[in-house]
Amino acid sequence: MLLVVDVGNTNTKLGVYEGRELVASWRITSRRDQTADEYGVFMHSLLRERGVLPATVRGVAISSTVPAIQPTLAEMAQRYFGVRALVVEPGVNIPVPMRVESPREVGPDRLVKIVAAVALYTPPLIIVDCGTATTFECVSASGEFLGGAIAPGIRTAAEALTARAARLFQVELVRPPTAIGQNTITNIQSGIIFGYAGLVDGLVERMRTEMEGDPAVIATGGLAGLVHQIARSIQVVNPNLTLEGLRIMYERWTGASVPAPGSP
């Protein structure tokens, strides 16, 4: 089995693949101060809770937007699973042609999503990730990364709004019944939810005019389902796009998928 780890600024997503099937996944809070031993014990516990024996994990693939965590996770993979992990490094081991000025500055999570999207869908593509930041990746018909955009994430913007406005307060991030709010709660929900749908649609429209062909729009990230209900430009939602990208990269790195337990 293959353990894939995608470390984001706010959350870390974990997945276990048996061949090409995602058999278990988790979303946990990202922690920068954990040791390799703490990560190892915790991951063993998660695996056992889902009925996965840690000894059956034969590969580990890691993508991290928090550089300080990378060596800790690589050490954890060696110590607790006895394997050398694939650690994604932009400009080094990501097989994506990049038409950007500084490939090494691009977050590994962004490029892993591109690897998955190109393998699973037909370019050209625009990938929208709704997480701590709302990111847009533009991929040409030939699979080249053209660049994109980074905006504050939905929850990030909502927290900033309520932190800086004395009379406003945090609200549940759900779609309000109408765009015209009738109270403070629905006013905030309308501005955040419908406002972000407008941001997505507006940027996608501009990007499409700058790209050749008719790019499909793929959404991923923790809040993709919420935005998909409202943003008209989003065509497909794949919440596991980064995990799929790590799986695909590991298969290319090793030349084969990780076999199931008991396989030769």
VOLUM-688497 format. One record per residue: residue in three letters; x, y, z of N, C-alpha, C in turn. Coordinates in pm, whole numbers, plus 50000, padded with zeros to 5 digits. Example, Ala and Ser with C-alpha at 12.3 -4.5 7.8 and 13.67 -1.06 7.14 Angstrom:
ALA513194943150780512304955050780513204967050780;SER512854977550708513674989450714512905000350787;
//
This chain:
MET500834988150000500005000050000500885012550000;LEU500305023349954501015036149943500365046250036;LEU501185052550120500725063450207501115076650141;VAL500135085250117500405098350058500065109150160;VAL500915119450166500785129850267500885143350198;ASP499835151250208499805164750149499685174850262;VAL500775181850293500805191450404500475205250351;GLY499355210850399498995224450364499245233750481;ASN499025246550461499255256250567498325254250685;THR497095250050659496115248150766495855233550796;ASN495645225650691495325211450710496315202550636;THR496465190450689497245180050622496275169050582;LYS496345165050456495475154350408496315141950386;LEU495825130850438496495117950427495615108350349;GLY496255099550275495505089350204496295076450193;VAL495595065350184496225052350164495645046150037;TYR496535042349946496125036149820496505021349819;GLU495585013249773495864999349740495774998449588;GLY496924997949524496944999549380496525013849346;ARG495475015149267494985028549231493705032349305;GLU493335024349403492125027049480492455033949613;LEU491825045249636491985052149764491105045049866;VAL491725038149962490955029850056490685037050188;ALA491435047750217491205055250340491815069050325;SER491205078950388491775092450384491375099850511;TRP492185109750546491975117850665492355132250635;ARG491735141550706492135155650703492385159950847;ILE493625163650879493995167351014494635181251015;THR494755187151131495385200251143496885199251122;SER497465208051041498905208151018499615213351144;ARG500655206051185501415209951304502895210351267;ARG503495221851293504885223951255505885219151359;ASP505425216551481506375213651588506415198851627;GLN505755190051552505795175851585507105169551539;THR507565159651615508775152551579508445140851487;ALA509495134751432509285122951346508625111751424;ASP509005110051551508385099651633506905102551657;GLU506575115151684505165118551707504345116151581;TYR504875120051465504165117351340504015102351317;GLY505075094851343505035080551318504015073351405;VAL504015076351534503065070051625501635073751586;PHE501435086551552500095091251517499595084551390;MET500455083551288500025077351162499785062451177;HIS500595055751257500325041551284498945039951348;SER498625049151441497325048451508496185050651410;LEU496325060551320495285063151220495075051051130;LEU496165045051086496065033450997495345021851065;ARG495735018951186495125007751258493635010251281;GLU493275023051307491875026351331491015023251209;ARG491605023751090490875020350967491135005950921;GLY491784998051007492014984250971493164982050875;VAL494074991850864495224990650776496454987950862;LEU497124976650840498324973550916499484982150865;PRO500174989250953501304997550909502354989850830;ALA502524977050860503524968950790503194967050642;THR501934969250604501554967550464501874979950379;VAL502264990850443502635003050370504035001250313;ARG504135001150181505404998650113505955010850042;GLY505235021750051505725034049988505095046050054;VAL505805057450050505325070050106505665081150007;ALA504685089849980504905101449895504435113849970;ILE505255124449968505015136250051505075148849966;SER504075157449986504095171049930503815180550044;SER504635191050059504455200050172504675214550130;THR503695223050164503865237450143504575243850261;VAL504845235750365505575240650483506945233950481;PRO507985240750432509285234250411509865227750537;ALA509625233550653510235228150775509755214250809;ILE508565210450760508005197350794508565186250705;GLN509045189750586509485179550489510515169750545;PRO511635174550601512625164850651512105156350767;THR511205162050848510635154450959509805142850906;LEU508975145550804508145134950748508985124550674;ALA510045128950607510925119450539511605110250640;GLU512015115850754512605107750860511575097950918;MET510345102750934509275094150984509045082250890;ALA509055084750759508835074050663509915063450673;GLN511155067650689512265058250701512205050450831;ARG511905057450940511955051251072510755042251100;TYR509565046451056508355039151094507785030250984;PHE508215032650859507725024050750508865017350674;GLY510105021050707511255014650646511415017350499;VAL510975029250452511075032550310511655046550292;ARG512245048650176512665062150139511495068850069;ALA511045079850125509855086450072510175094549947;LEU509195095349858509245105049750508825118449808;VAL509735128149810509425141549859509395150749738;VAL508235156449710508045164449589508805177549601;GLU509595180649499510385192949496510175200049363;PRO509575212149365509355219449240510665222149167;GLY510635220249036511815222748955512845211648960;VAL512575201249042513545190349058512975177149009;ASN511845172849070511315159549037509845159649000;ILE509335171148958507945171748913507935172448760;PRO507375162348692507425161748546506385170748480;VAL506455183848506505525193248446506315204148374;PRO506165205348242506805216548172506225229648223;MET507095239048260506615251348323507055263648245;ARG506075271248201506345283848132506135295348231;VAL506885294848340506845305348442508265310048468;GLU508395321748529509715327748547510585320148646;SER510015315448757510805308948861510135295948904;PRO510395284748834509735272148866509895267749011;ARG511045270349073511285265949210510425273549312;GLU509855284749272509015292449364507575287149368;VAL507225278549275505855273349268505675262649377;GLY504595263749454504325254149560504175240049507;PRO504745230149576504655216349527503215211449516;ASP502335216049605500945211649598500285216049468;ARG500665227849418500075232649294500485223749176;LEU501745219849173502215211749061501745197249071;VAL501605192149192501065178549207499635177949154;LYS498865188549178497495189049124497515189148972;ILE498475195848914498565196248768498865182348713;VAL499795175248778500115161548736498845153048733;ALA498045154048840496825146148848495815150548743;ALA495615163548729494585168548637494905164848492;VAL496175165848454496555162448317496355147448291;ALA496605139248395496435124748379494965120648377;LEU494125127848450492725123748467491765130748372;TYR492145142648324491255150448238492015154648112;THR491335161148021491955165047894492295179947896;PRO493595183547887493955197647879493415203847750;PRO493255217247748493665227047849492745226947971;LEU493305231648084492595231048211492835243548294;ILE491865246548378492045256148486491665248848614;ILE492605248148708492375241148835492175251648944;VAL491065250549015490755259949123490795252349255;ASP491685256449344491815249849474491295259249583;CYS490255254949652489625263249755490105258649892;GLY491195264349939491755260750068492095273250148;THR493215273050221493665284950294493805296650199;ALA494355293850082494335303249970493455297249861;THR492895305949777492195301249658493165302849542;THR493645291649489494655292249383494065287749250;PHE494635293149144494215289849008495465285448932;GLU495405273648869496495268748787495995267448643;CYS496715273348551496335272748409497275263148336;VAL496705253648266497475243248197497115243648049;SER498135244347964497905245047820497455231647765;ALA497055231747638496605219447573497715208947567;SER498965213347570500095204047566500585200347706;GLY499865204447812500215200647947501215209548015;GLU501465221647962502405230848024501715239348131;PHE502415241848241501915250948343502205265148297;LEU501135272748273501275286348220501385296848330;GLY501015293148451500935302848561499525302648619;GLY499205312648696497875312848757497655324848845;ALA496955322848954496635333749046496465328049187;ILE496725336649285496545332849426495715343849493;ALA494605339849553493735349049627493555343749768;PRO493185352249863492905347049998491795336649993;GLY491885326550076490865316250082489585321550144;ILE488505314050126487205318250178487255320050329;ARG487735309750398487775310550545488775321050591;THR489895322250521490895332350556490305346350548;ALA489575349050441488965362250424487885364750529;ALA487095354350558486035355850658486615358950796;GLU487695352050833488325354450962488935368350969;ALA489535372850859490115386250857489035396950870;LEU487905394750806486805404350811486285406050954;THR486005394751019485435395551153486465399951257;ALA487755397551231488785401851324488995416951321;ARG488735423151207489035437451192487795446351197;ALA486615440251199485375448051207484725445251342;ALA484695455251429484295453251569482875448151585;ARG481975451951496480565448251513480185435551436;LEU481155429451370480875417251295481405405151372;PHE480895393551341481245381351414481315369851315;GLN481965359051358482105347451271480745340651249;VAL480535336051126479295329251092479625316051024;GLU478645307351017478835294750947478945297350797;LEU479925291150735480135293350592479235283950512;VAL477995288250497477025280950416476365290850321;ARG475775285350216475115293850117473865300050178;PRO473725313450175472505319850225471375318050125;PRO470135319850168469005317550076468955327249959;THR469415339549981469385349749876470645358149883;ALA470955364949773472115373849771471885386149857;ILE470635390449869470305402149952470025396950094;GLY470985398750184470835393950320469845402150399;GLN469135395450490468115402150571468575404650714;ASN469745399550751470305401850884471815401350873;THR472505403750985473965404250980474565391150934;ILE474005380050981474545366950943474465364750793;THR473285366750736473135364150592473825374850508;ASN473985386850562474785397050492476235392250477;ILE476815387250586478205382550581478305370250490;GLN477355360950505477385348950421477275352450274;SER476425361850241476285365850101477585371850047;GLY478155381050125479385387450080480515377550062;ILE480635368050155481725358450147481455347850041;ILE480315341250048480055329749960479795334149816;PHE478805342849797478525347449661479675355949607;GLY480315363549697481465371449654482585362749601;TYR482845351449668483905342649621483525335249495;ALA482265332049481481835326049355482075335849240;GLY481795348549265482055358749164483535360149136;LEU484375359049240485815359649220486275348249130;VAL485785336149158486175324549078485715326248934;ASP484445329648915483925331148779484635342348703;GLY484915353348772485575364548707486985361248664;LEU487765354848752489135351348715489175340748607;VAL488275330848617488235320448515487915326548378;GLU486965335648375486605342048248487805349448188;ARG488535356748272489705364048221490785354348172;MET491015343648249492045333948210491705327048079;ARG490425324148062490015317347938490315325947815;THR490175339047828490455347747714491945348247682;GLU492785344647780494235344947760494805331347723;MET493965320947722494425307547691493865302947557;GLU494585294047493494105288147369493185276447400;GLY492205274447315491265263547336490175267347434;ASP489465257247481488355259347575488655251347700;PRO489395257247796489815249447913488665244948001;ALA488725232448046487795227448146488225232748282;VAL487265234348372487545239948504487305229048610;ILE488375225648680488345215048783488545221648919;ALA487685218549014487815224049149488235213349247;THR489045217249345489455208149450489625216149578;GLY490025209549687490185216549813489015214649906;GLY489215218050033488215215450135486895222350116;LEU486875234050050485645241550031485155241349886;ALA485705232249807485325231749666483845228449649;GLY483325219649733481915215949722480995227649743;LEU481355236449836480535248249863480565257949745;VAL481745260549692481875269949580481225264349454;HIS481325251149436480785244849316479275246949305;GLN478595248249416477155250349412476785263849353;ILE477725273149350477405286949315478185291949194;ALA479495288849188480315293649077479945286248949;ARG479455293348852478955287148728480065281348642;SER481285286148660482375281848572482925268048608;ILE482725263548731483285250648773482495239248711;GLN483205230148646482555218948577482705205748651;VAL483825203648717484095191048786484695194048922;VAL484295186249025484905187249157485605174049187;ASN486895174949220487655163149260488375166549390;PRO487805162949505488395166849633489735160249662;ASN490055149549589491295142149616492355144349508;LEU492325155549442493215157649328494685157149369;THR495045163149484496435162949527496885148849564;LEU496025141349632496375127749667496575119349541;GLU495705121349441495855114149315497175117849248;GLY497525130549254498795134849196499985128249263;LEU499945127049394501035120249466501115105549427;ARG499945099249413499945085249370500565083649232;ILE500135092249140500635091449002502145094148998;MET502595104049074504025107149076504825095549134;TYR504285089149238505015077949298505105066349198;GLU504025063749125504055053049026505105055948918;ARG505205068448877506205071948776507615071148834;TRP507755074648960509065074449027509595060349041;THR508685051049074509095037149096508915028448971;GLY508135033348876507885025548756506705016248766;ALA506015016348882504845007648901504085012249022;SER502805008349028502025011349147502485002549263;VAL502225006949385502594999149502501674987049511;PRO502224975049520501364963149522500564962149648;ALA499464954649639498644952149756499374942249847;PRO498994941949976499604932450069499474918150017;GLY500554910550029500524896749985500954894749842;SER501084905949767501534904749629503024902449625;PRO503554895949524504994893249515505754906049485;
//
